[in-house]
Amino acid sequence: MAELKKAFPDIETDLIPSSGGVFDVVVDGKLVFSKKAVGRHAKPGEIVDLLKRTT
């Protein structure tokens, strides 16, 4: 979350606990990244890059 706050100082984030290794990033109801879908965790900077492309 620190990486997101640094790139987008005004961003509001929620960490929603779950089980099973779920890691999804959802922006305005749209799934931007899913660990399950791609079969791996996000690489450093990957989520910030995805968000910059969607905003």
PyMOL CGO cylinders between C-alpha atoms (Angstrom):
from pymol import cmd
from pymol.cgo import CYLINDER

trace = [
    CYLINDER, 0.00, 0.00, 0.00, 2.96, 2.31, 0.58, 0.3, 1, 1, 1, 1, 1, 1,
    CYLINDER, 2.96, 2.31, 0.58, 3.83, 2.08, -3.11, 0.3, 1, 1, 1, 1, 1, 1,
    CYLINDER, 3.83, 2.08, -3.11, 0.29, 3.17, -4.01, 0.3, 1, 1, 1, 1, 1, 1,
    CYLINDER, 0.29, 3.17, -4.01, 0.32, 6.06, -1.52, 0.3, 1, 1, 1, 1, 1, 1,
    CYLINDER, 0.32, 6.06, -1.52, 3.65, 7.27, -2.90, 0.3, 1, 1, 1, 1, 1, 1,
    CYLINDER, 3.65, 7.27, -2.90, 2.42, 7.21, -6.52, 0.3, 1, 1, 1, 1, 1, 1,
    CYLINDER, 2.42, 7.21, -6.52, -1.09, 8.48, -5.72, 0.3, 1, 1, 1, 1, 1, 1,
    CYLINDER, -1.09, 8.48, -5.72, -0.96, 10.56, -2.50, 0.3, 1, 1, 1, 1, 1, 1,
    CYLINDER, -0.96, 10.56, -2.50, -4.74, 11.15, -2.44, 0.3, 1, 1, 1, 1, 1, 1,
    CYLINDER, -4.74, 11.15, -2.44, -5.73, 7.53, -3.08, 0.3, 1, 1, 1, 1, 1, 1,
    CYLINDER, -5.73, 7.53, -3.08, -8.13, 5.80, -0.70, 0.3, 1, 1, 1, 1, 1, 1,
    CYLINDER, -8.13, 5.80, -0.70, -7.38, 2.12, -0.20, 0.3, 1, 1, 1, 1, 1, 1,
    CYLINDER, -7.38, 2.12, -0.20, -8.98, -0.74, 1.70, 0.3, 1, 1, 1, 1, 1, 1,
    CYLINDER, -8.98, -0.74, 1.70, -7.27, -3.95, 2.64, 0.3, 1, 1, 1, 1, 1, 1,
    CYLINDER, -7.27, -3.95, 2.64, -9.91, -6.66, 2.88, 0.3, 1, 1, 1, 1, 1, 1,
    CYLINDER, -9.91, -6.66, 2.88, -8.70, -9.77, 4.69, 0.3, 1, 1, 1, 1, 1, 1,
    CYLINDER, -8.70, -9.77, 4.69, -9.41, -13.10, 3.00, 0.3, 1, 1, 1, 1, 1, 1,
    CYLINDER, -9.41, -13.10, 3.00, -8.00, -16.60, 2.83, 0.3, 1, 1, 1, 1, 1, 1,
    CYLINDER, -8.00, -16.60, 2.83, -6.47, -18.82, 0.18, 0.3, 1, 1, 1, 1, 1, 1,
    CYLINDER, -6.47, -18.82, 0.18, -3.86, -16.38, -1.10, 0.3, 1, 1, 1, 1, 1, 1,
    CYLINDER, -3.86, -16.38, -1.10, -6.35, -14.08, -2.82, 0.3, 1, 1, 1, 1, 1, 1,
    CYLINDER, -6.35, -14.08, -2.82, -4.89, -10.80, -4.05, 0.3, 1, 1, 1, 1, 1, 1,
    CYLINDER, -4.89, -10.80, -4.05, -7.23, -8.75, -6.21, 0.3, 1, 1, 1, 1, 1, 1,
    CYLINDER, -7.23, -8.75, -6.21, -7.04, -5.06, -7.02, 0.3, 1, 1, 1, 1, 1, 1,
    CYLINDER, -7.04, -5.06, -7.02, -10.39, -3.48, -7.83, 0.3, 1, 1, 1, 1, 1, 1,
    CYLINDER, -10.39, -3.48, -7.83, -10.84, 0.15, -8.91, 0.3, 1, 1, 1, 1, 1, 1,
    CYLINDER, -10.84, 0.15, -8.91, -14.34, 1.61, -9.09, 0.3, 1, 1, 1, 1, 1, 1,
    CYLINDER, -14.34, 1.61, -9.09, -15.79, -1.90, -9.25, 0.3, 1, 1, 1, 1, 1, 1,
    CYLINDER, -15.79, -1.90, -9.25, -13.47, -3.02, -12.06, 0.3, 1, 1, 1, 1, 1, 1,
    CYLINDER, -13.47, -3.02, -12.06, -10.95, -5.82, -11.49, 0.3, 1, 1, 1, 1, 1, 1,
    CYLINDER, -10.95, -5.82, -11.49, -7.52, -4.45, -12.41, 0.3, 1, 1, 1, 1, 1, 1,
    CYLINDER, -7.52, -4.45, -12.41, -5.31, -7.29, -11.18, 0.3, 1, 1, 1, 1, 1, 1,
    CYLINDER, -5.31, -7.29, -11.18, -6.00, -10.82, -9.94, 0.3, 1, 1, 1, 1, 1, 1,
    CYLINDER, -6.00, -10.82, -9.94, -3.28, -13.07, -8.57, 0.3, 1, 1, 1, 1, 1, 1,
    CYLINDER, -3.28, -13.07, -8.57, -5.49, -16.08, -9.25, 0.3, 1, 1, 1, 1, 1, 1,
    CYLINDER, -5.49, -16.08, -9.25, -6.08, -15.09, -12.89, 0.3, 1, 1, 1, 1, 1, 1,
    CYLINDER, -6.08, -15.09, -12.89, -2.39, -14.55, -13.71, 0.3, 1, 1, 1, 1, 1, 1,
    CYLINDER, -2.39, -14.55, -13.71, -1.04, -17.28, -11.40, 0.3, 1, 1, 1, 1, 1, 1,
    CYLINDER, -1.04, -17.28, -11.40, 1.44, -15.05, -9.56, 0.3, 1, 1, 1, 1, 1, 1,
    CYLINDER, 1.44, -15.05, -9.56, 1.71, -12.12, -7.21, 0.3, 1, 1, 1, 1, 1, 1,
    CYLINDER, 1.71, -12.12, -7.21, 2.14, -8.64, -8.66, 0.3, 1, 1, 1, 1, 1, 1,
    CYLINDER, 2.14, -8.64, -8.66, 5.69, -7.54, -9.39, 0.3, 1, 1, 1, 1, 1, 1,
    CYLINDER, 5.69, -7.54, -9.39, 7.02, -4.34, -7.77, 0.3, 1, 1, 1, 1, 1, 1,
    CYLINDER, 7.02, -4.34, -7.77, 5.53, -1.36, -9.58, 0.3, 1, 1, 1, 1, 1, 1,
    CYLINDER, 5.53, -1.36, -9.58, 3.08, -3.47, -11.58, 0.3, 1, 1, 1, 1, 1, 1,
    CYLINDER, 3.08, -3.47, -11.58, -0.07, -2.31, -9.77, 0.3, 1, 1, 1, 1, 1, 1,
    CYLINDER, -0.07, -2.31, -9.77, 0.98, 1.34, -9.98, 0.3, 1, 1, 1, 1, 1, 1,
    CYLINDER, 0.98, 1.34, -9.98, 1.58, 0.93, -13.73, 0.3, 1, 1, 1, 1, 1, 1,
    CYLINDER, 1.58, 0.93, -13.73, -1.83, -0.70, -14.20, 0.3, 1, 1, 1, 1, 1, 1,
    CYLINDER, -1.83, -0.70, -14.20, -3.52, 2.08, -12.25, 0.3, 1, 1, 1, 1, 1, 1,
    CYLINDER, -3.52, 2.08, -12.25, -1.77, 4.78, -14.26, 0.3, 1, 1, 1, 1, 1, 1,
    CYLINDER, -1.77, 4.78, -14.26, -3.11, 3.18, -17.45, 0.3, 1, 1, 1, 1, 1, 1,
    CYLINDER, -3.11, 3.18, -17.45, -6.67, 3.05, -16.12, 0.3, 1, 1, 1, 1, 1, 1,
    CYLINDER, -6.67, 3.05, -16.12, -6.84, 6.61, -14.76, 0.3, 1, 1, 1, 1, 1, 1,
]
cmd.load_cgo(trace, "trace")
